[in-house]
């Protein structure tokens, strides 16, 4: 049951990221020293690299990576 919910949440968040929106089903972690923002969901992780500030809009990203928690 948890695996199915994780897959559904991952697909929803992946589609939101492709449309330049912030993921819904994730917990936010920030690292001010590297301007890296990490969203961790159930079995997946989204890493966002920003150019200037973590407060930039999601569509102004320099890079976004989406994958399994242990793969990134």
Secondary structure, DSSP 8 states (H G I E B T S, - for coil): -HHHHHHHHHHHHHHHHHTT---SS-EEEEETTTTEEEEE-SSEEEEEE-SS-TTS-GGG-SEEEEEETTT-
